[in-house]
Amino acid sequence: MLLRTFLCLFFFGYSSFSTAVEIMHWWTSAGEQRALQTLEQHLKQHQIEIQINPILGGGGDNAMTVLQARALAGNPPQLAQIEGPSIRDWDAIGILHNLNPVAAAEHWDEQLYPAVIHVNKTEQGYVALPLTLHRMNMLWVNNQLLKQLNLELPTTQAEFLQALKTAHQHGISPLAIGEQPWQIAQIFESFVIAYGGIDFYRQSLVELSPEHIRTLAMHQALQALREVSQWVSFTKNDERWDSATQALINGETLFQLGGDWILGELLAKKVKVPEAISCAPAPGSHNSYLYNMDSFVFMASKEFSYAEANQLATLLADKQFQTNFNRYKGSIPVRQDIALDTFNLCQQRSHQDFLYAAKEGNLVPSMTDSMAVNPMIQQAITNEIFHFFRNPAVSEEEVMKRIWAITSSN
């Protein structure tokens, strides 16, 4: 407590920043914007002028391209949203401010979950500020359509595929999907867990073990993805994931498979969750927790000093701010000392599942969502899955060969 007080007195001795603080991110949906508003309001309350710079593209690939270009040009934003191994890559370049004073004051080594520490802390200490924990392997269900079709909530992969088929046979769109490679690959990840289990997923898509690629479990996951491709069409030819969520809200589709940022969208649209749209772990993956997390890096420049970075980080590490941000984002907090009694029931269940998975060793980072492998391999595998999904002429064996070649070259 004394250390935190000292830091506040020291850092807040800087009455203003030399320029407006630019924040680069890819939070552009209604739910994400609602969470972002809490950040804007929080900083403005402390007389910090900000410039929000959203980059369209839900997976963040576009934002990373822009960030790289601006860093090379010597004009980086002060803050940038970032995920996973990319944090270490940026740290290796040597242009990130470390946040060790704030980490010490906030007792991050004790208060953050180990998985969060692993991502945000390098040999230099803490070089990123963690904000959210998202669960990827989630199923979102339009309860009215489920009842109309006289179906039970699917808990196994076989039940899920049968439910999709039943909806299709009754002229109801079974699954809301946007036309983006990462959305298809995200579904595939859940299928890999369902058919191969958590250890198989870790070995094949995190450790990139070539001998685990051309296997029965991988073939089954791809076969299931092929079945899905025959029953669904992209949501109104709109690539955005939140457009797919709107179709779920409108009763135009039965399910959506995707991360719990979908919850943030539902809450922003005033949907009753779980009464109208319910949540559950993706079928066949109940004991597993496939995650990603959002972090901010603070990029060093002549216009953004170490003291300013830690002043800003002190505000964004605030317990109440992080509580509010996660509640609107649909995620769970990265801090162990935040109670979830004011959060949605889906978030409370997700938190319980996270704790159980952590205890059992069933937490795994998402390959698709930038948490597990380097960006080049991630993009290569994701593109192969998307190409397979869209092209019926591509066989399961062919795509396994291509993914095997990617992992073998790693």
WOBELUR-V808960 format. One record per pair of residues at least 24 apart in sequence whose ideal C-beta (glycine too) atoms are under 10 Angstrom apart, sorted by the first residue. I is the first residue (numbers start at 0). J is the second residue. If there is no record, write none. Layout:
I,J + I,J
This chain:
0,104 + 0,106 + 1,104 + 2,100 + 2,101 + 2,103 + 2,104 + 2,105 + 2,106 + 3,100 + 3,101 + 3,103 + 3,104 + 3,105 + 3,106 + 3,313 + 3,316 + 4,104 + 5,100 + 5,104 + 6,100 + 6,101 + 6,103 + 6,104 + 6,105 + 6,309 + 6,310 + 6,312 + 6,313 + 7,104 + 7,310 + 7,313 + 7,314 + 9,100 + 9,306 + 9,309 + 9,310 + 9,313 + 10,100 + 10,101 + 10,104 + 10,305 + 10,306 + 10,307 + 10,308 + 10,309 + 10,310 + 10,311 + 10,312 + 10,313 + 10,314 + 11,45 + 11,306 + 11,310 + 11,313 + 11,314 + 12,306 + 12,310 + 13,304 + 13,306 + 13,307 + 13,309 + 13,310 + 14,46 + 15,46 + 15,47 + 15,48 + 15,307 + 16,46 + 16,47 + 16,48 + 16,49 + 16,77 + 16,302 + 16,303 + 16,304 + 16,307 + 16,310 + 16,311 + 17,301 + 17,302 + 17,303 + 17,304 + 17,307 + 18,48 + 18,50 + 18,77 + 18,300 + 18,302 + 18,303 + 18,307 + 19,47 + 19,48 + 19,49 + 19,50 + 19,51 + 19,77 + 19,302 + 20,47 + 20,48 + 20,49 + 20,50 + 20,51 + 20,76 + 20,77 + 20,78 + 20,297 + 20,302 + 20,303 + 20,307 + 20,308 + 20,311 + 21,49 + 21,50 + 21,51 + 21,52 + 21,69 + 21,74 + 21,75 + 21,76 + 21,77 + 21,78 + 21,79 + 21,298 + 21,302 + 21,303 + 22,49 + 22,50 + 22,51 + 22,52 + 22,53 + 22,76 + 22,77 + 22,78 + 22,79 + 22,80 + 22,295 + 22,311 + 23,50 + 23,51 + 23,52 + 23,53 + 23,54 + 23,62 + 23,63 + 23,65 + 23,66 + 23,69 + 23,75 + 23,76 + 23,77 + 23,78 + 23,79 + 23,80 + 23,81 + 23,295 + 23,296 + 23,298 + 24,51 + 24,52 + 24,53 + 24,54 + 24,59 + 24,62 + 24,76 + 24,78 + 24,79 + 24,80 + 24,81 + 24,293 + 24,295 + 25,53 + 25,54 + 25,55 + 25,56 + 25,57 + 25,58 + 25,59 + 25,60 + 25,61 + 25,62 + 25,63 + 25,65 + 25,80 + 25,293 + 26,51 + 26,53 + 26,54 + 26,57 + 26,59 + 26,62 + 26,80 + 26,260 + 26,263 + 26,293 + 26,328 + 27,53 + 27,54 + 27,55 + 27,56 + 27,57 + 27,239 + 27,241 + 28,57 + 28,239 + 28,240 + 28,241 + 28,242 + 28,244 + 28,245 + 28,260 + 28,261 + 28,263 + 28,264 + 28,267 + 29,241 + 29,244 + 29,245 + 29,263 + 29,264 + 29,265 + 29,266 + 29,267 + 29,268 + 30,241 + 30,244 + 30,260 + 30,261 + 30,262 + 30,263 + 30,264 + 30,265 + 30,266 + 30,267 + 30,268 + 30,327 + 30,328 + 30,329 + 31,57 + 31,241 + 31,260 + 31,263 + 31,264 + 31,267 + 31,293 + 31,327 + 31,328 + 31,329 + 32,263 + 32,264 + 32,267 + 32,327 + 33,263 + 33,264 + 33,266 + 33,267 + 33,268 + 33,324 + 33,326 + 33,327 + 33,328 + 33,329 + 34,130 + 34,131 + 34,260 + 34,263 + 34,266 + 34,267 + 34,293 + 34,323 + 34,324 + 34,325 + 34,326 + 34,327 + 34,328 + 34,329 + 34,330 + 35,80 + 35,324 + 35,327 + 35,328 + 36,323 + 36,324 + 36,327 + 37,319 + 37,320 + 37,321 + 37,322 + 37,323 + 37,324 + 37,325 + 37,326 + 37,327 + 37,328 + 38,78 + 38,130 + 38,295 + 38,314 + 38,315 + 38,320 + 38,323 + 38,324 + 38,327 + 40,320 + 40,323 + 41,314 + 41,315 + 41,317 + 41,319 + 41,320 + 41,321 + 41,323 + 41,324 + 42,311 + 42,314 + 42,315 + 42,320 + 44,314 + 44,320 + 45,310 + 45,311 + 45,313 + 45,314 + 45,317 + 47,307 + 47,310 + 47,311 + 47,314 + 49,77 + 49,78 + 49,311 + 50,76 + 50,77 + 52,76 + 52,78 + 52,79 + 53,80 + 54,79 + 54,80 + 55,239 + 56,179 + 56,181 + 56,238 + 56,239 + 57,177 + 57,179 + 57,181 + 57,182 + 57,238 + 57,239 + 57,240 + 57,241 + 57,257 + 57,258 + 57,260 + 57,368 + 58,82 + 58,179 + 58,180 + 58,181 + 58,182 + 58,184 + 58,185 + 58,240 + 58,367 + 58,368 + 58,369 + 58,377 + 58,378 + 58,381 + 59,85 + 59,181 + 59,291 + 59,293 + 59,368 + 59,369 + 59,374 + 60,179 + 60,180 + 60,181 + 60,369 + 60,374 + 60,377 + 60,378 + 60,381 + 63,89 + 63,369 + 63,374 + 64,374 + 66,296 + 66,298 + 67,374 + 69,298 + 70,94 + 70,298 + 70,300 + 73,300 + 73,301 + 74,300 + 74,302 + 75,296 + 75,297 + 75,298 + 75,299 + 75,300 + 75,302 + 75,303 + 76,296 + 76,297 + 76,298 + 76,300 + 76,303 + 77,295 + 77,296 + 77,297 + 77,298 + 77,299 + 77,300 + 77,302 + 77,303 + 77,307 + 77,308 + 77,311 + 78,128 + 78,295 + 78,296 + 78,297 + 78,298 + 78,303 + 78,308 + 78,311 + 78,312 + 78,315 + 79,127 + 79,294 + 79,295 + 79,296 + 79,297 + 79,298 + 80,130 + 80,293 + 80,294 + 80,295 + 80,296 + 81,118 + 81,119 + 81,127 + 81,293 + 81,294 + 81,295 + 81,296 + 81,369 + 82,118 + 82,127 + 82,133 + 82,291 + 82,292 + 82,293 + 82,294 + 82,364 + 82,365 + 82,368 + 82,369 + 82,370 + 82,374 + 83,118 + 83,119 + 83,291 + 83,292 + 83,294 + 83,364 + 83,365 + 83,366 + 83,368 + 83,369 + 83,370 + 83,371 + 83,372 + 83,373 + 83,374 + 83,377 + 84,118 + 84,364 + 84,369 + 84,370 + 84,371 + 84,372 + 84,373 + 84,374 + 84,377 + 85,118 + 85,127 + 85,294 + 85,296 + 85,369 + 85,370 + 85,373 + 85,374 + 86,118 + 86,119 + 86,120 + 86,121 + 86,125 + 86,126 + 86,127 + 86,129 + 86,294 + 86,295 + 86,296 + 86,369 + 87,118 + 87,119 + 87,120 + 87,121 + 87,122 + 87,123 + 87,126 + 87,127 + 87,373 + 88,373 + 88,374 + 89,121 + 89,126 + 89,127 + 89,296 + 89,298 + 90,120 + 90,121 + 90,122 + 90,123 + 90,124 + 90,126 + 90,127 + 90,296 + 91,121 + 91,122 + 91,123 + 91,126 + 92,298 + 93,123 + 93,299 + 94,296 + 94,297 + 94,298 + 94,299 + 94,300 + 95,121 + 95,123 + 95,125 + 95,126 + 95,127 + 95,296 + 95,297 + 95,298 + 95,299 + 95,308 + 96,123 + 96,126 + 96,296 + 96,297 + 96,298 + 96,299 + 96,300 + 96,303 + 96,304 + 96,305 + 96,306 + 96,307 + 96,308 + 96,309 + 96,311 + 96,312 + 97,121 + 97,123 + 97,124 + 97,125 + 97,126 + 97,127 + 97,297 + 97,299 + 97,305 + 97,308 + 97,309 + 97,312 + 98,123 + 98,124 + 98,125 + 98,126 + 98,127 + 98,128 + 98,295 + 98,296 + 98,297 + 98,305 + 98,308 + 98,309 + 98,311 + 98,312 + 98,313 + 98,315 + 98,316 + 99,123 + 99,124 + 99,125 + 99,126 + 99,309 + 99,312 + 100,124 + 100,125 + 100,305 + 100,306 + 100,308 + 100,309 + 100,310 + 100,312 + 100,313 + 101,125 + 101,128 + 101,308 + 101,309 + 101,310 + 101,311 + 101,312 + 101,313 + 101,314 + 101,315 + 101,316 + 102,126 + 102,128 + 102,309 + 102,312 + 102,316 + 104,309 + 104,312 + 104,313 + 104,316 + 105,312 + 105,313 + 105,316 + 105,317 + 105,318 + 105,334 + 105,336 + 106,334 + 106,336 + 107,316 + 107,333 + 107,334 + 109,335 + 109,336 + 110,316 + 110,318 + 110,333 + 110,334 + 110,335 + 110,336 + 110,337 + 111,332 + 111,333 + 111,334 + 111,335 + 111,336 + 112,290 + 112,292 + 112,331 + 112,332 + 112,333 + 112,334 + 112,335 + 112,353 + 112,354 + 112,357 + 112,362 + 113,335 + 113,357 + 113,362 + 114,288 + 114,290 + 114,292 + 114,333 + 114,353 + 114,356 + 114,357 + 114,362 + 114,363 + 114,364 + 114,370 + 115,290 + 115,292 + 115,294 + 115,332 + 115,333 + 115,334 + 115,335 + 116,333 + 117,364 + 118,290 + 118,291 + 118,292 + 118,294 + 118,333 + 118,364 + 118,370 + 119,292 + 119,294 + 119,295 + 119,296 + 119,333 + 125,294 + 125,312 + 125,316 + 126,294 + 126,296 + 126,297 + 127,292 + 127,293 + 127,294 + 127,295 + 127,296 + 127,297 + 127,312 + 128,293 + 128,294 + 128,295 + 128,296 + 128,297 + 128,308 + 128,311 + 128,312 + 128,313 + 128,315 + 128,316 + 128,321 + 128,333 + 129,292 + 129,293 + 129,294 + 129,295 + 129,315 + 129,316 + 129,321 + 129,332 + 129,333 + 129,334 + 130,292 + 130,293 + 130,294 + 130,295 + 130,315 + 130,316 + 130,320 + 130,321 + 130,324 + 130,325 + 130,328 + 130,330 + 130,332 + 130,333 + 131,259 + 131,260 + 131,263 + 131,290 + 131,291 + 131,292 + 131,293 + 131,294 + 131,321 + 131,324 + 131,325 + 131,328 + 131,329 + 131,330 + 131,331 + 131,332 + 131,333 + 132,259 + 132,288 + 132,290 + 132,291 + 132,292 + 132,293 + 132,325 + 132,328 + 132,330 + 132,331 + 132,332 + 132,333 + 132,334 + 132,349 + 132,350 + 132,353 + 132,362 + 133,257 + 133,258 + 133,259 + 133,260 + 133,261 + 133,262 + 133,263 + 133,289 + 133,290 + 133,291 + 133,292 + 133,293 + 133,325 + 133,328 + 133,329 + 133,330 + 133,331 + 133,349 + 133,365 + 133,368 + 133,370 + 134,257 + 134,258 + 134,259 + 134,260 + 134,262 + 134,278 + 134,280 + 134,281 + 134,287 + 134,288 + 134,289 + 134,290 + 134,291 + 134,329 + 134,330 + 134,331 + 134,345 + 134,346 + 134,348 + 134,349 + 134,350 + 134,352 + 134,353 + 134,356 + 134,365 + 135,185 + 135,186 + 135,188 + 135,189 + 135,192 + 135,256 + 135,257 + 135,258 + 135,259 + 135,260 + 135,281 + 135,284 + 135,287 + 135,288 + 135,289 + 135,290 + 135,291 + 135,363 + 135,364 + 135,365 + 135,366 + 135,367 + 135,368 + 135,370 + 136,185 + 136,186 + 136,188 + 136,189 + 136,190 + 136,192 + 136,193 + 136,200 + 136,256 + 136,257 + 136,258 + 136,259 + 136,279 + 136,280 + 136,281 + 136,282 + 136,283 + 136,284 + 136,285 + 136,287 + 136,288 + 136,289 + 136,290 + 136,352 + 136,363 + 136,365 + 137,185 + 137,189 + 137,255 + 137,256 + 137,257 + 137,258 + 137,259 + 137,260 + 137,261 + 137,262 + 137,278 + 137,279 + 137,280 + 137,281 + 137,284 + 137,289 + 137,329 + 137,345 + 137,349 + 137,352 + 138,174 + 138,189 + 138,254 + 138,255 + 138,256 + 138,257 + 138,261 + 138,277 + 138,278 + 138,279 + 138,280 + 138,281 + 138,282 + 138,284 + 139,175 + 139,243 + 139,244 + 139,247 + 139,248 + 139,252 + 139,253 + 139,254 + 139,255 + 139,256 + 139,257 + 139,258 + 139,259 + 139,261 + 139,262 + 139,264 + 139,265 + 139,272 + 139,273 + 139,276 + 139,277 + 139,278 + 139,279 + 139,345 + 140,247 + 140,253 + 140,254 + 140,255 + 140,273 + 140,275 + 140,276 + 140,277 + 140,278 + 140,279 + 141,166 + 141,171 + 141,175 + 141,246 + 141,247 + 141,248 + 141,249 + 141,250 + 141,251 + 141,252 + 141,253 + 141,254 + 141,255 + 141,275 + 141,276 + 141,277 + 142,253 + 142,271 + 142,273 + 142,274 + 142,275 + 142,276 + 142,277 + 143,250 + 143,253 + 143,275 + 143,276 + 144,169 + 144,171 + 144,172 + 144,173 + 144,247 + 144,250 + 144,251 + 144,252 + 144,253 + 144,254 + 145,253 + 145,254 + 145,277 + 147,171 + 147,250 + 147,253 + 148,173 + 148,253 + 150,253 + 152,277 + 152,279 + 152,282 + 153,254 + 153,279 + 153,281 + 153,282 + 153,283 + 154,279 + 154,280 + 154,281 + 154,282 + 154,283 + 154,284 + 154,285 + 155,193 + 155,282 + 155,283 + 155,285 + 156,189 + 156,190 + 156,192 + 156,193 + 156,194 + 156,219 + 156,220 + 156,223 + 156,281 + 156,282 + 156,283 + 156,284 + 157,193 + 157,223 + 157,282 + 157,283 + 158,282 + 158,283 + 159,189 + 159,190 + 159,193 + 159,223 + 159,227 + 159,254 + 159,256 + 159,281 + 159,282 + 159,283 + 160,190 + 160,222 + 160,223 + 160,226 + 160,227 + 160,230 + 160,282 + 162,253 + 162,254 + 162,282 + 163,223 + 163,226 + 163,227 + 163,229 + 163,230 + 163,231 + 163,253 + 163,254 + 164,226 + 164,227 + 164,229 + 164,230 + 165,253 + 166,230 + 166,231 + 166,252 + 166,253 + 166,254 + 167,227 + 167,229 + 167,230 + 167,231 + 167,253 + 168,230 + 169,253 + 171,250 + 171,251 + 171,252 + 171,253 + 172,230 + 172,231 + 172,232 + 172,234 + 172,243 + 172,246 + 172,247 + 172,250 + 172,251 + 172,252 + 172,253 + 172,254 + 173,227 + 173,230 + 173,231 + 173,252 + 173,253 + 173,254 + 174,227 + 174,230 + 174,231 + 174,232 + 174,234 + 174,243 + 174,246 + 174,247 + 174,252 + 174,253 + 174,254 + 174,255 + 174,256 + 175,231 + 175,233 + 175,234 + 175,240 + 175,242 + 175,243 + 175,244 + 175,245 + 175,246 + 175,247 + 175,248 + 175,249 + 175,251 + 175,252 + 175,253 + 175,254 + 175,255 + 175,256 + 175,257 + 175,261 + 176,227 + 176,228 + 176,231 + 176,232 + 176,233 + 176,234 + 176,238 + 176,240 + 176,243 + 176,246 + 176,252 + 176,254 + 176,255 + 176,256 + 176,257 + 176,388 + 177,233 + 177,234 + 177,235 + 177,236 + 177,237 + 177,238 + 177,239 + 177,240 + 177,241 + 177,242 + 177,243 + 177,244 + 177,246 + 177,255 + 177,257 + 178,232 + 178,233 + 178,234 + 178,235 + 178,236 + 178,237 + 178,238 + 178,239 + 178,242 + 178,243 + 178,385 + 178,388 + 178,389 + 179,233 + 179,237 + 179,238 + 179,239 + 179,240 + 179,243 + 179,381 + 179,385 + 180,238 + 180,367 + 180,378 + 180,380 + 180,381 + 180,382 + 180,383 + 180,384 + 180,385 + 180,386 + 180,388 + 180,389 + 181,240 + 181,365 + 181,367 + 181,368 + 181,369 + 181,377 + 181,378 + 181,381 + 181,382 + 181,384 + 181,385 + 182,233 + 182,234 + 182,238 + 182,239 + 182,240 + 182,243 + 182,255 + 182,256 + 182,257 + 182,367 + 182,381 + 182,385 + 182,388 + 183,224 + 183,227 + 183,228 + 183,233 + 183,367 + 183,381 + 183,382 + 183,384 + 183,385 + 183,386 + 183,387 + 183,388 + 183,389 + 184,224 + 184,365 + 184,366 + 184,367 + 184,368 + 184,377 + 184,378 + 184,380 + 184,381 + 184,382 + 184,383 + 184,384 + 184,385 + 184,388 + 185,240 + 185,256 + 185,257 + 185,258 + 185,281 + 185,289 + 185,291 + 185,365 + 185,366 + 185,367 + 185,368 + 185,381 + 185,384 + 186,220 + 186,223 + 186,224 + 186,227 + 186,228 + 186,231 + 186,255 + 186,256 + 186,257 + 186,281 + 186,367 + 186,384 + 186,388 + 187,217 + 187,220 + 187,221 + 187,223 + 187,224 + 187,227 + 187,256 + 187,366 + 187,367 + 187,380 + 187,381 + 187,383 + 187,384 + 187,385 + 187,387 + 187,388 + 188,220 + 188,256 + 188,281 + 188,284 + 188,289 + 188,363 + 188,365 + 188,366 + 188,367 + 188,368 + 188,371 + 188,384 + 189,220 + 189,223 + 189,256 + 189,257 + 189,280 + 189,281 + 189,282 + 189,283 + 189,284 + 189,287 + 189,289 + 189,367 + 190,216 + 190,217 + 190,219 + 190,220 + 190,221 + 190,222 + 190,223 + 190,224 + 190,227 + 190,256 + 190,281 + 190,282 + 190,283 + 190,284 + 191,216 + 191,217 + 191,219 + 191,220 + 191,221 + 191,223 + 191,224 + 191,283 + 191,284 + 191,289 + 191,366 + 192,216 + 192,220 + 192,280 + 192,281 + 192,282 + 192,283 + 192,284 + 192,285 + 192,286 + 192,287 + 192,288 + 192,289 + 192,361 + 192,363 + 193,219 + 193,220 + 193,223 + 193,281 + 193,282 + 193,283 + 193,284 + 193,285 + 193,287 + 194,218 + 194,219 + 194,220 + 194,221 + 194,222 + 194,223 + 194,283 + 195,219 + 195,220 + 195,283 + 196,283 + 196,284 + 196,286 + 196,287 + 196,361 + 197,284 + 197,286 + 197,287 + 197,288 + 197,289 + 197,356 + 197,359 + 197,360 + 197,361 + 197,362 + 197,363 + 198,287 + 198,360 + 198,361 + 198,363 + 200,284 + 200,287 + 200,289 + 200,361 + 200,363 + 200,365 + 200,366 + 200,371 + 201,287 + 201,360 + 201,361 + 201,362 + 201,363 + 201,364 + 201,371 + 203,366 + 203,402 + 203,406 + 204,289 + 204,363 + 204,364 + 204,365 + 204,366 + 204,367 + 204,371 + 204,372 + 204,376 + 204,377 + 204,380 + 204,402 + 204,406 + 205,363 + 205,364 + 205,365 + 205,366 + 205,370 + 205,371 + 205,372 + 206,371 + 206,372 + 206,406 + 206,409 + 207,366 + 207,371 + 207,372 + 207,373 + 207,376 + 207,380 + 207,402 + 207,405 + 207,406 + 207,407 + 207,408 + 207,409 + 208,406 + 208,407 + 208,409 + 209,402 + 209,403 + 209,404 + 209,405 + 209,406 + 209,407 + 209,408 + 209,409 + 210,403 + 210,406 + 210,407 + 211,403 + 211,406 + 212,380 + 212,398 + 212,399 + 212,400 + 212,401 + 212,402 + 212,403 + 212,404 + 212,405 + 212,406 + 212,407 + 213,395 + 213,396 + 213,399 + 213,400 + 213,402 + 213,403 + 214,399 + 217,395 + 217,398 + 217,399 + 217,402 + 217,403 + 218,394 + 218,395 + 218,396 + 218,398 + 218,399 + 219,395 + 220,384 + 220,395 + 220,399 + 221,384 + 221,387 + 221,388 + 221,393 + 221,394 + 221,395 + 221,396 + 221,397 + 221,398 + 221,399 + 221,402 + 222,395 + 223,283 + 224,384 + 224,387 + 224,388 + 224,395 + 224,398 + 225,387 + 225,388 + 225,391 + 225,393 + 225,394 + 225,395 + 225,398 + 227,256 + 227,388 + 228,387 + 228,388 + 228,389 + 228,390 + 228,391 + 229,391 + 231,388 + 233,389 + 240,264 + 241,267 + 241,268 + 244,268 + 244,270 + 244,276 + 247,275 + 247,276 + 248,275 + 248,276 + 250,275 + 254,281 + 254,282 + 256,281 + 256,282 + 257,281 + 258,289 + 258,290 + 258,291 + 258,329 + 258,330 + 258,365 + 258,367 + 258,368 + 259,290 + 259,328 + 259,329 + 259,330 + 259,331 + 259,343 + 259,345 + 259,346 + 259,349 + 260,291 + 260,293 + 260,328 + 260,329 + 260,330 + 261,329 + 261,345 + 262,327 + 262,328 + 262,329 + 262,330 + 262,342 + 262,343 + 262,344 + 262,345 + 262,346 + 262,349 + 263,325 + 263,326 + 263,327 + 263,328 + 263,329 + 263,330 + 263,343 + 263,346 + 264,328 + 264,329 + 265,329 + 265,343 + 265,345 + 266,326 + 266,327 + 266,328 + 266,329 + 266,343 + 266,345 + 266,346 + 267,327 + 267,328 + 267,329 + 272,329 + 272,343 + 272,344 + 272,345 + 272,346 + 273,343 + 273,344 + 273,345 + 273,348 + 274,344 + 276,345 + 277,344 + 277,345 + 278,329 + 278,343 + 278,344 + 278,345 + 278,346 + 278,348 + 278,349 + 279,345 + 279,348 + 280,348 + 280,349 + 280,352 + 284,361 + 285,352 + 285,355 + 285,356 + 285,361 + 286,352 + 286,355 + 286,356 + 286,359 + 286,361 + 287,352 + 287,356 + 287,359 + 287,361 + 287,362 + 287,363 + 288,349 + 288,352 + 288,353 + 288,354 + 288,355 + 288,356 + 288,357 + 288,359 + 288,361 + 288,362 + 288,363 + 289,356 + 289,361 + 289,362 + 289,363 + 289,364 + 289,365 + 289,366 + 289,367 + 289,368 + 289,370 + 289,371 + 290,330 + 290,331 + 290,349 + 290,353 + 290,356 + 290,357 + 290,362 + 290,363 + 290,364 + 290,365 + 290,368 + 290,370 + 291,330 + 291,364 + 291,365 + 291,367 + 291,368 + 291,369 + 291,370 + 291,371 + 292,330 + 292,331 + 292,333 + 292,364 + 292,365 + 292,368 + 292,369 + 292,370 + 293,324 + 293,325 + 293,328 + 293,330 + 293,333 + 294,333 + 372,405 + 372,406 + 372,409 + 373,409 + 375,405 + 375,409 + 376,402 + 376,405 + 376,406 + 376,408 + 376,409 + 377,405 + 379,404 + 379,405 + 379,406 + 379,408 + 379,409 + 380,405 + 380,406
